């Protein structure tokens, strides 16, 4: 009589429970969240520190005589703009066209954008609103499409549904705005356009004309052979074909 071997029983392996209950992926998410929080806090501290170190700006004040008529500021202009470049609380725009139809050579200027102050971006005023009041010697200026039409009573009418949005995107209302052009005219016209559309006049500075700038941040676009290197220009164009006419 043979005896059968008793069947062997296999005990199930039981993994010890972890007290925390966290998976490795959960821990990674927590670490990433902590790092992001730290980065945001440090960035905020740096931004506040930088803002507190910025030199206070004098209030806009018109120059005397013809420069004042163009809206050019007495305290911040071509002569000292270098001291106010690169501010994180400000934007900088030169309002000239790459090539203007008006003959500015007749008044000692240049119809081409022959150079600009480093730190300024180029947004042609003639694309923003209709050009009026140019000196008779330069002839007729740009007469093409514009975001706004300047009316005879000094108000402005938006020509496109996107006109106000584009203006706000270019000129943030929470920033100081420094405006320049060739002789000061387009910059003054831009300030008038902004004020009439709700911008704070005390945050806009017309700093004069590039033609009179002799500072250390001159970016020359006109070459010695008379050609122009427009590839250097930080230029903002407006494609009116993509806008919705009112």
C-alpha positions in Angstrom: 0.0 0.0 0.0 1.5 3.2 -1.2 1.1 6.4 0.7 0.4 9.6 -1.3 2.6 12.5 -0.8 0.7 15.4 0.7 0.0 18.2 -1.7 2.3 21.2 -1.2 0.6 24.5 -0.6 2.1 27.7 -1.9 1.6 30.7 0.4 0.7 33.9 -1.5 3.5 36.5 -1.3 2.2 39.6 0.5 4.0 42.9 -0.1 4.4 45.1 2.9 2.1 48.1 2.8 3.7 51.5 2.6 2.6 53.9 5.3 2.6 56.9 2.9 0.5 55.4 0.2 2.3 57.7 -2.4 3.4 56.4 -5.8 6.7 57.5 -7.3 4.7 59.4 -10.0 2.8 61.3 -7.3 6.1 62.3 -5.6 7.4 63.6 -8.9 4.4 65.8 -9.5 4.7 67.3 -6.0 8.4 68.0 -6.7 7.6 69.7 -10.0 4.9 71.8 -8.4 7.3 72.9 -5.6 9.9 73.9 -8.1 7.4 75.9 -10.2 6.2 77.7 -7.0 9.8 78.6 -6.1 10.6 79.9 -9.6 7.5 82.1 -9.6 8.3 83.5 -6.1 11.9 84.2 -7.1 10.8 85.8 -10.4 8.3 88.0 -8.5 10.9 89.1 -6.0 13.4 90.0 -8.8 10.7 91.9 -10.7 9.7 93.9 -7.6 13.4 94.6 -6.8 14.1 95.8 -10.4 11.0 98.0 -10.3 12.0 99.6 -7.0 15.4 100.4 -8.5 14.1 102.1 -11.6 14.8 105.8 -11.8 11.6 107.8 -11.3 10.5 109.5 -14.5 9.8 113.2 -14.6 6.3 114.2 -15.6 5.8 114.9 -19.3 6.4 118.6 -20.0 6.2 120.3 -23.4 9.3 122.0 -24.8 9.0 125.6 -25.8 8.5 126.9 -29.4 8.1 124.7 -32.4 9.3 121.6 -30.6 6.5 122.0 -28.1 4.0 122.4 -31.0 5.1 118.9 -32.2 4.6 117.6 -28.7 8.3 117.0 -27.9 9.1 116.6 -24.2 11.3 119.1 -22.4 12.7 116.6 -19.9 13.3 113.4 -21.9 14.3 113.8 -25.5 17.0 113.0 -28.0 19.7 114.6 -25.8 19.2 112.3 -22.8 17.1 109.3 -24.0 20.1 107.0 -23.4 19.5 107.4 -19.7 16.0 106.0 -19.9 16.5 103.0 -22.3 15.8 99.4 -21.3 13.2 100.0 -18.6 11.0 97.1 -17.8 8.1 99.4 -17.1 8.2 101.0 -20.6 7.9 100.4 -24.3 9.8 102.2 -27.1 8.5 102.9 -30.6 9.8 104.8 -33.6 6.8 105.9 -35.7 8.5 106.2 -39.1 7.9 104.2 -42.3 10.8 102.3 -44.0 10.2 104.6 -47.0 7.8 107.5 -46.7 6.1 109.1 -49.7 6.6 112.5 -48.2 9.8 114.2 -49.4 11.5 114.8 -46.0 14.8 115.6 -47.7 13.3 119.0 -48.5 13.4 119.9 -44.8 16.8 118.3 -44.0 15.5 114.9 -43.1 15.3 111.5 -44.9 12.2 109.8 -46.3 14.0 106.5 -45.7 14.5 105.1 -42.2 18.2 105.7 -42.2 18.8 104.5 -38.6 17.1 104.2 -35.2 17.9 104.2 -31.5 18.7 100.7 -30.2 15.8 99.5 -28.0 13.1 101.2 -30.2 10.8 99.1 -32.4 9.3 100.5 -35.6 5.6 101.0 -35.9 4.7 103.4 -38.7 2.2 106.1 -37.6 0.8 106.4 -41.1 -0.6 102.9 -40.8 -2.3 103.8 -37.5 -4.2 106.9 -38.5 -4.5 109.4 -41.4 -1.6 111.8 -41.7 -2.6 115.5 -41.5 -0.7 118.7 -41.0 2.6 117.8 -42.8 4.8 120.8 -43.8 3.9 122.0 -47.3 7.5 121.5 -48.4 7.4 117.7 -48.1 4.2 117.3 -50.2 1.6 114.7 -49.7 2.3 111.8 -47.4 0.9 108.3 -47.1 -2.7 108.0 -48.2 -3.3 104.3 -48.0 -5.2 102.1 -45.5 -5.2 103.1 -41.8 -6.6 101.6 -38.6 -8.2 105.0 -37.7 -9.4 108.0 -39.6 -8.7 111.4 -38.0 -11.8 113.6 -38.3 -11.9 117.3 -38.8 -12.9 117.8 -35.2 -9.8 116.0 -33.9 -11.6 112.8 -33.0 -10.7 109.4 -34.5 -13.0 106.8 -36.1 -11.9 103.1 -36.2 -11.9 101.7 -39.7 -11.6 98.0 -38.7 -13.2 95.9 -36.0 -9.7 95.0 -34.8 -8.4 98.6 -34.7 -8.8 99.1 -30.9 -7.3 95.7 -30.1 -4.3 96.2 -32.2 -3.7 99.7 -30.7 -3.9 98.2 -27.2 -1.6 95.3 -28.1 1.1 97.7 -29.4 0.8 100.3 -26.6 0.0 98.6 -23.3 -1.8 101.0 -21.0 0.1 99.8 -17.9 3.4 100.8 -19.4 5.2 104.1 -20.0 5.4 104.8 -23.7 8.4 106.5 -25.4 7.7 107.8 -28.9 10.2 108.9 -31.5 10.3 109.5 -35.3 12.4 111.5 -37.7 11.7 115.0 -36.6 9.0 114.6 -33.9 5.8 115.0 -36.0 4.7 111.4 -36.2 5.5 110.8 -32.6 3.3 113.8 -31.5 0.5 112.5 -33.8 0.7 109.1 -32.1 0.5 110.6 -28.7 -2.7 112.5 -29.7 -4.2 109.3 -31.1 -3.6 107.5 -27.9 -4.9 110.2 -25.6 -8.0 110.6 -27.7 -8.6 106.8 -27.3 -8.3 106.7 -23.5 -4.5 106.5 -22.8 -3.0 108.4 -19.8 -1.2 111.5 -21.2 1.1 111.4 -18.2 2.6 108.1 -19.3 3.4 109.1 -22.8 6.7 110.8 -23.8 7.4 112.3 -27.2 11.2 112.2 -27.2 11.8 114.0 -30.4 13.6 113.0 -33.7 16.2 110.5 -34.7 17.6 113.1 -37.1 18.9 115.0 -34.1 20.1 112.0 -32.0 23.9 111.8 -31.2 23.8 109.2 -28.4 25.6 105.9 -27.9 22.9 103.6 -29.1 22.7 104.5 -32.8 21.8 101.7 -35.1 22.7 102.8 -38.6 20.5 101.4 -41.4 21.9 103.6 -44.3 25.2 102.3 -45.5 28.1 104.3 -46.9 27.3 103.4 -50.4 23.8 104.8 -50.1 21.9 101.5 -49.7 19.8 100.6 -46.7 20.1 97.5 -44.6 16.4 97.2 -43.6 17.0 93.7 -42.2 18.3 95.4 -39.1 15.0 97.1 -38.3 12.6 95.5 -35.7 9.6 96.4 -37.9 5.9 95.9 -37.1 3.8 95.7 -40.2 0.0 95.7 -40.4 -1.7 93.4 -42.9 -4.9 95.2 -43.6 -6.1 92.3 -45.9 -6.6 90.2 -42.7 -8.7 92.7 -40.9 -12.5 93.2 -40.9 -13.6 96.5 -42.3 -16.3 98.3 -40.3 
